[in-house]
Amino acid sequence: MQPVLETPIEYLKGVGPQRGELLRKELGIATFGDLLLHFPFRHVDRTQFNTVGEVADENSAVQLRGVVKQVRMVGEKQARRLTAKLTDATGSIDLVWFRGLRWVQPLLKEGGEYIVYGKPTFFRDHYNLAHPEIEAAATWDDGAATPLQPVYSTTEKAAAKGLNSRGIGKLVQALLPQVGGSLPETLSLKLVEHFGGISREEAICEAHFPQGKDRLEQAVARLKFEELFFIQLQLLKQKQLVQREVKGNMFAHVGDLFNAFYQHHLPFQLTGAQKRVVKEIRKDMGSGRQMNRLLQGDVGSGKTLVALLCMLIALDNGFQAAMLAPTEILAQQHFRSISRFLEGLPVQVRSLTGNTKAAERKKLLAALQEGQVQILTGTHALLEDRVVFNNLGLVVIDEQHRFGVEQRARMQAKAQVPPHVLVMTATPIPRTLAMTVYGDLDVSVIDELPPGRKPIKTVHRTDQARIAMFDFLESEIRKGRQAYVVYPLIAESEKSDLKDVMDGFESLSRRFPLPQYAVGIVHGRMPQEVKDYEMARFIKGETNVLVATTVIEVGVDVPNASVMVVENAERFGLSQLHQLRGRVGRGAEHSYCILMTGDKLGNDSRTRIKTMVETQDGFKISEVDLQLRGPGDIMGTQQSGLPQLHLADLVKDADLLQEARRFAQWLLDKDPEIADPANAPIAAALHEQMKEKAVWGRIG
């Protein structure tokens, strides 16, 4: 027998096949259970009524009761609209609908009494209500027992078929009696009591149709906690499972390669943070369990050097290491950096990307399989089946959020015993997001920059200051420095964006003419070999100014570059701006980041620019970014596997998230198998959830 919550939505009275299809396509509501979890995003107090004479501004919604007159369909084709007047003892107000006319018109009977609700707009010297919610007063009086009326999200298409907020509310009202008694409790009695003794069924009913504000707050807090608690419980269970059951190669000793490099080849003294992180990783790799560790560090904090030290431990124990990067430029950068660091040591480092020539690839793969190649860097090309390692012991994944779970699993399948995994990101992740996406990983943070790094001076300039900006560039170039000028290229097919880059290149070439100066250009539509040629010229110092799109966002390391100019900076996200700024400040000289924008900026753009000017702390920047964009956009929804949250918000409910993790950890410490009868509701709910989907952000 099918559980009632899994009943297809078309079987609910008032839905039917047509509306059922609409609910599926427009709102993702396919079953009774889905509708139950389509919570209102706010509630309005519909016990208060206004009079027409009180309508005085456009800022707040009004609820009116009056008689409808003069119902008219006017205009033709696109200009067609439905109009009416609502009259009470204090006056009349126009009502107008531009969409869903066929659905609204039959509801309006001239001379009938109605309740209307909506936000007034001032048009042609008087107020009107566009697309108000409307209901016959008699029907309203029958169904208005709940003082706080729910407001549901919907779409234009759904609303046009009667599935506006009020329509969805009626469906939920019809559903609740049918599912009563079939909503199992998911929390233990102790946790239920912690949230005021409100059961799950009560909480869901109150979240839709609350008896008062206090009950609503209590119900919503309980349901939000429940969502976050089960995410954290799954992640911590996964971590527990990996630590207990997934054996890893034991890297028992630190040998000649590590010691020789550490004593004679270190390019600079390690910071305290780098030493602490290397110690944490060494402990993991020597434990006999598979390491799954996230390494966070700001741009330029020395993550690559830490990763290399870990690779050398793997090599000293007879294993190979691989380093996976999302782009060709970043993969080549890692190859060059690691090769330079290891110069003079007996370590074979090779690189494999999509552009590796067939003959070279064949030799490389043979040497890799025989164990002659000890460190392999590369892009997605490393994931191919024909890439076979002799004895893979460590996988380093850079900019992890650009790789999917399946891709990471394929990398791990290349070893007989699961290799140790070190995930690196230069995009600092806010604590709340890291706890959700990477909650099953151990986290290390490099929170110090190497000594000698000077802060990058960041300024905001508008187009009026362009000549002064060019003069400043010239003064830096005369000192022997180099500069980047970056343009946005949202999509490589956008001709206008490409035109911006080409126009910028031409104007800079005129301002800095040959033979005295050299201006280069790099963008995503160039052939790879041309890009590589231009980048090589800039790295060697043969080009003074590099005009580029965001292809240089990560991975380019030119210590002599001291100026980063970002054109149309308002079109970039905060993390992109922070990454771009990190391309300079890599040498001992003072460096500058100039954010160029137009005069008019929206509120979000202004906040981004202000944040960049005021701080260089990547973690502070990531917190602002999370508030502006939300978690899905930051992580990239396809790659992050962020769970769907019906009520909880990772930004606004950060305290509740930490509480949920504390309770989840406390539960597993006391009852690791969740076998205590008191925790039976939790065990059953967890079993259901883990049956449906894999743990989010799982690496191991």
N, C-alpha and C positions, 0 to 999 in steps of 0.2 A: 504493500500500500504506500502511495506517495505521501511523504510528509507535507502537511498543509502549507508550510512556508515555501515549498518548491513548486506549488501549483502555478501554472502559467497565468500571467496577469489577465489574459482575455477572459478567463472564467470568473473574474470578479464582476458583480452586478454593476452595470453602468459603463463597462469597458467594451467588450466585444472584440472581434478580429481587427477591425480598422484602427480603433483607438489603441488596441494592444500593440499593433505594429508600430504606431506612432510613439508610444511610450518606450518601446525597445530602441528605436532608432534615435529619437531625440533626447531621451533622458536616461537611457541605459537601464530601464526598469522592465525586467523580463518575468519576474515572479512576484508572488505575494511578499516574500521576504525582502526583495529589492525595494518594493514600495514602502515597506515598513522602515527601511533604513534611508529613505529619501526624506531626511529631516528638514523642517523649516529652517531657513537661515536667520530669521528673526520673528518676533511676535509683536503685534500692535494691539493697543488697548482699544477694542472696538465698542466699548460701552459708552464712550464719550461721543456726543454729537455736536456739530457746529450748525449755525444757520447760514444761509446764503449771504446775509448781511455782514457776517463776521469774516468772510473770505477777504484777506487783505495782503497776502504775500505769496511768493512762489516757493518758499523754503520748506514748508511742512505740509504733509497730507491732511486732508479734511474728510470728515464723514458727514454726509448730509441726508436728510429725510425729506422727501417732497413728492409732488405729483409731476409725472412726465407729460409734456405737451409737445405739439409740433414736430412729430417724428418725420424726418424727410431724408430721402436718398438724393444727393445732389452731385453735380459734376459728371464727367465722362472719363472712361478708361483709367489712366493713372491718377487723375485728380478726383476720382469717385470717392465719396465719403458719406457717412451716416451722421445726421445731426439731430439733436433734440434739445428741449429746454426742461430744466428741473426747477419747479417753483415751490417756495414755501411762503410763510407769512411775511418774510422780510425781503423777498425779491426773487429774481430768476437768474440762473446761470446756464450757459451753453454747454452741452455735452457733445463731443465729437469722436468718431471712430474712423480710422483710415484702413484698418486691417480687420480681418475676421468678420466682415459685414454680414455675411449670410448667416453666421451663427448668432450675432448680437441682435439683428433686426427682429427675429421672431419673439425675442424676450420682451420687447418694448410694446406696451399697449397704452395708447393715449388715454389719459385720465387715470391711469393706475398709479398706486403709491409705491415708491421704490426707495431703497437704501443705495447710495452711491459713495464710493471711496476712491480718492486719487489725489494727485498733486496738481494744484491750480497753475495755469500759465496765463500770462498777461499778453493779450493779442488784440490789436485795434481798439485800444482804450477800454477794454473790459476783460475780466477774468473768464476763463473757460476750463473745463476738465477734459483732457485728451485721454482716451482709452481708460476711463474709470472702471473699477469693478462695480457691477450693478446686480442687484437682486431684488425681487419682489418683496415688499415689506412683510407680507404675511409669511412667506417662506423664511425670511430672516428671523422673525419673531419666534418661529418654531425651533430654529437650529442655533440660536445665539446664546446657548447656555454657558459657553466658555468665555470668560471675560477677555482672555488674551487670545487673539486670533492668529493662527500661524500664517507665515508668508513663505511660500515655496518657490524655489527657482524653477523656471520653465523656459521654453523657447517660443519664438514667434509662431512657428508652425504648429506647435502643440496648443498654444493659447488660441489660435484661430479655430481649433476644433473643440473648444470648450475646456481644454486642459490648462487653463490659467491657474493662478495660485488657489483661487477659491474652488475650482473644479477638482484640483488634486486633493485639496483638503476634504472634499466630499467623499472621494474614493477612499482616503485613509479612514474617515469616519465609518464608512461601510465595512472596511476590512477589519478594524480592531475587534469587534465582537466575534468575528469568525475565527480569529487566531488566539483568542483568549484561552489560556491554559496550555497552549502549545509552545510557549516561549520558555525554554529551559533556563534555569539559573546557570550562570557561568563563573561566578565568584564564590569563594568560601564564605561561610557565615561571618568569619572575622573581618573579611574585606567588605562585605555588605554592611556590617555594623559600622565600619569606619566611614562609610558614606551615608550614615543616618538611617540605616535599616531599610532602604528603598530597594525592592527587588528589581530584577532586570525588566520584567513585564511592566511593572508600575512605571519604571523610568522611561521606557519607550512610549507608553501612553501619555505620560506627563510631558515628554519632549515635544509631542505633537499638539496635545490639547491640555495645557497645564491648568491647575485649579488656582494658581496664584504665582507671583514672581519667585517666592522662596522655594516652592516646590519645583519650579522650572529650573532654577539654578542648581538645586540638589540633584535633579535627574540628569541634567546635562553634564555636571561634574562627574557623576558616576559612569555615564556612558563614554565620556572622553577618556577617563582613567582606564576603563576596560579595553578600549582600542589600543592605547599606548602600552598597557600592561602585557597584553598578549604578543605584541610585536617584540617587546623586550624579553619576554619569556622564551619566545622562539629563538631569538638571537643568542641568549645566554645558554639555552639547551644545546644549540648547535656548537657553541664554544666548548661546553662541557663534553659533548660527544667527541669533538676533534681531539681535545686534550686527553681524553680517556682511551679512545679507541684507535685514533689515526697515528700510527707509529711513524716516526721520522728518522732519517739517518742521523746518527750521533756524531757530530763533528767534535771529537774528543780533545783535539789539541790545536794550538796555534803554532804554526811551523815556520820554516825558513822564509817562504815568500812573504808572509805577513810581517815577520820581524825585519827582514831586509828592507821592505818598502817603508815600514814605520820609522826605522832608524835612519835611512839614508835617502829616501825619495819623497818624503812628505813635502808638498809644495809650500805649506805653511803650518804653523802650530795649530793643532785641533783646539776648538773652543771647548769649554766645559760641557756644553750641551751635546756636542758631537761625541765626546768621550763617554758621556752618560748613555747615549743611544747605542753606541757600539757595544758597551758593556751589557745592555739589555738584550741586544740581538745575539751576542755570544752565548749568554745564558740560555736563551731559547734554543739555539742550534746545538747546544751540548746536552739538552735535556732528554733526548731520545724520543721526543714528540715532535710532530710537524709544527714548524713555526708559521703563524699567520699574523703578520704584524703590519700595521699602517704607520708609515713614516711621514709626518707632516713637517714641513719646513718652508719658511717664506722664500721668495725669489732670492737666490744668491746666498742661501744659508749653508751650503756645502753638503747637500744630500747625496750628490753623485760620489763624492769622496767617501762618505760613510758606506754607500752601497758597494764601492770598490773594495773597501777593507773587509766587508762581509764575504765578497766573492773570493778574496784571497784566502779566507778561512776555509771556504769550500774546496779550493784548489789544494791547500795544504793537507786536506783529508782525502785526496784522491778523486774529487768530484769536479764536474764541469758546472759553469754558471751561465745563465742566459739573462739578457736585459731587453725587455720588450718596450718599445716606444710607439706612440700613435701616429707619428708623422715621419717622413723621410728625413726632413731637416733635423728633427730632434734625435733620431736614431744615429745619423751621421755625426751629430755633435757629441753624443755619448761615445761613439767609436773613437773620434779624434781625442777627446779628453782622456779616456781610459788608456789609449795607446801612448799619449804624451806622458801621463803619470807613470806608466810602467816601463818607460824607455830604459833599456839596460838590464831589465830583468827577464829571465827565461820563461816568458808567458806568451802564448800564441793567442792574439785577439783578432777576431774577424767580424765582418759586418755582412748581414744578409737583408736585402730589401727587394722590392718589386723590380728595381732597375738593375739588379746584379745580372751581368751577362751570363748566358747559358753555360759557356765553357768554364767560366770562373765558378759558377754555382755548382757545377758537377764536381769539380775538384774540392770545393769547400765542404760539400755534403759528405764526400768520402772521408775527408780528414776529420770531420766532426764525428762521424760514426766510429772511426778508429780511435778517437780520443785525443787526436793531435791538436785540435782546436779546444782551448780550455775556456775561453770566454767568447760568447757569441752575442753581439748586439744586433738589433734589427726591428723591423716593423711587423705587421700582420703576416709577413712572409714566413716568419718563424713558426706559425701555426700549421703550415701545410704538412700533410701526412708524410711527404718524402723527407722532411727534416727530422732525422733520427739522431739522438744523442747516444754517446757511449755510456755515460754515467752522470745524468743530470742531477745535481744536488741542491741548486738554489735558483729560483726564478725571481727576478726583480721586475716589477711592472711599474712603469712611470706613467704619470697622469692617468691613473687607473679608471676614473669615471668615464673615459672614452672607450673602454673595453667592456663588452658584454660578459655576463656570467659564463655563457657557453664557451666563449673564446678563452677565458681563463682556465676553464676545466680542460680544454684541449691541450693547453700548455702543460698542465700538470700530468696529463695522461702519458706524456713522453718519458716518464721515469717509472722504474719498477716499484720503488718505494716513493710515496708522495714527497716531492721536493719541498724544501723550506720556501716560503713565499714572503717576499718583502714588497709591499705596495707603497709607492711614493706619490705624493702630490705636492705641487708648488702652489696649489689653490687652497689656502687655509680653509678648513671646513668648520663652521660654527659647531660648538660642542653638541647642541641639540641635534644637529643633522648627523654628525659623526656617530652619536649614540644610536641613531636609527638605521643609517645606511651601513655603518661599519661596526655595529654593536657586537658582532661576533669576533672582532679582531682585537688584538692588543694594540695600544696606541703609543707611539713615541713621538715626541715633539722636539724639533731643533728650534729653540726660541732665542738664539743668539746669532748675530752676524759675525763673520770672521773679523779679526782685528784689522784696523786700517781702512775699513769701509766707511766712507763719509756719507752722511744723509744726502738724499737727492732733493734739491730744491725744486718744488713743484709750484707753478704759477698758472693762473687762468688769464687768457687774453682773448679779446674779440677781434674781428676782422680789421677794425680801425688801427690796431697795433701791428699789422702785418709788416710794414716797412721796418719798424723797430725790431721785430722778430728776425727778419732777414739780416739786419745789421749785427744782431747778437750772434747769429749763426756764423757770419763772416769772421767776427772777432775770435770765436772758438776755433774755427778752421785755421786761422793764422797762427794760433798757438800749437798747431799740429794735431788738433782733435778732429773727430769725425761726428757726423750727425745722422739720425734717422728722421725721415718725415713720413708718417704713416697715415694712410687714407682708409676709410671704411670700405669694405667690399662685402656687403651683406650676403649676396649670392653672386657666384661668378658669372651668371647670365645677365646680371643687371648692367645694361650698357651705360646708364648714367653714372654708376659707380666707377666703372672702368674709365669713363671719360674724365671723371674727377682725378683719377690717378695719372692719366696721360697729360691732362692740363697742368697738373701740379708739377710733373716731370719737366714739361716744356717751360713753365715759368721759372722753375729753379735753375734749369739749364741756361736760361737767358740771364738770370741774376748771378749765376756762378759759371761763367763761360769757359770753354776750353781755350787755350791749353793750360791756363792758370789753375783751373779747378776741374774736377771730374765728378759728374753726377750719374749714379746708377739707378736702375729700376728693377723691382721684383714684384710680380703678382701671380695669382693662381692660374691664369690662363696661359702662362708661358710654358714651353717645353721644359722638362726637368733639367736637361743639360744646360739650357740657357740660364735657368735659375741658379744652378750650381756654379756656373761661370761667374755670374754677377755677385753671388754671395762670396765666392773665393776672392774676387777682386777687393771687396769691401773688407774682408777679414785680413787680407795682406796690406791694407792701407792704401791701395791704388785708387780707391774712390773716396771722395771727401763726404759726399752726401748720398744716402741710399733712400730713394723714394720707394715705398712699399705698401702692400696691404697687410692684413694681419697674418700673412704666412710667416712673419718673423716674431709672432707673439711668444712662442716658446722655443728654446733651444739654441738661440744665436748668442754666442759669447764673444764679444769684441771689446776687450778692456779699454781700447783707445777711444771708443765712442762715448762722448760725454753729453750729448744733447738728444732728447727724444721729443720731437714735435708731433702731436696728435691732432690732425685736422678733423673738423666735425666731431669733436670729442663727445658731444651730446648723443651721438649715435652709437656709442660703445657702452657695453655693460661695465660695471665696476671691476669685476675680476679681470676682464680684458684690459682695462686701463692699467690696473695694478701689474699685470703680466708685462704689458708693453713698457711701463716705467722700469721694470726689472731688467730690461735689456741694457740700460746704462747704469753707471755707478759701480762698474765691475773693476775699475782701475783705482789708482791711488788719488786721481784728480777729482776736483769738485764736478758734480754732474747735475744736469737740469732736465726737467720735464715741463714742456709748455703745452697746455691744453687750449687749443684754438676752437672757439665756437662763434656762432652768430650772436646777435644782440638779444634775441628772444629765446628764453629757455623755459621749458615746462618745469613743474615742481620736482619731479623725479630727477630730471637732468641736473637741475640746480643742486639737489642733494648729493648726487654722484660727484659732481665737480668739486663741491665744497668739501666733501669727505676726502677726496684725493689731495686737495691742497693742505688739509689740516693734519692728516696722519699718513704714516708709511707702515703702520702695523697691519699686516695682512689679516690678522684675526678680527681686529676692529672693523676693517673694510668688509670682511665676509659677513659679519653680523648685520651691517647696514644693507648689504646686498641681499641677504636672506629676507629682511623686512620689506625691501622694495620688490623683489621678484618672486619670492616663495621658493620652497624647496625643490619642486619639480624642475623649474627652469635652471636652477643652479647646477643640479646634478646631471641634467639631461635625462628626461623621463625614460627614454628607451634603455639607457645603460644602467640607471641607478636601481631599477626595480623598486622604487619607492612604493610602499603599500598604499592602498586607497584608504584614506581616512574620511569617514562620513561626518564626524563632528569635530574631532581634535585638530589642532593647528600647531605645527611644529614651532612656529614663531611665537604665537601668543600663549601657547600652553607649555612653555619650556619648563616651568616649575613642576607642573603635573607630570611631564615626561620624566623628570629626574626622580619624582616620587614613585612613579610606576616602575622605574628600573630598580630603585631601592627595594621595593616590595618583591619584585621578581627575583632579585638576588637573595633576599632574606628567605623566600620560599624555597629556593633550590639549595641553600645552605642547610635548612632544617629538614627538607624532604626531597633529596636529589632526584628520586624517581617519580615524585608526585604520586606516591602510593598510599599516603595517609587517607583514610575514608573521609576525613574532614575536608580534604582537597579534591574529592571526587568530581565536583562540578567543573573545577579548573582543568583537571586531567581530561575530562570528556570534551570540553570546548577546545582545548589545545589539540587533541587528537583530530577533531573535525577540521580545524584550520590547517594543520600540517598535512592532512590528506589532500586538501585542495590545492595548496601551492607550496613551492619550495621557500626556504628562508630567503628573505630579501638581502641583497648585497653579499650573498655567500661566496666566500673565496675558496675555502677548503673543501 
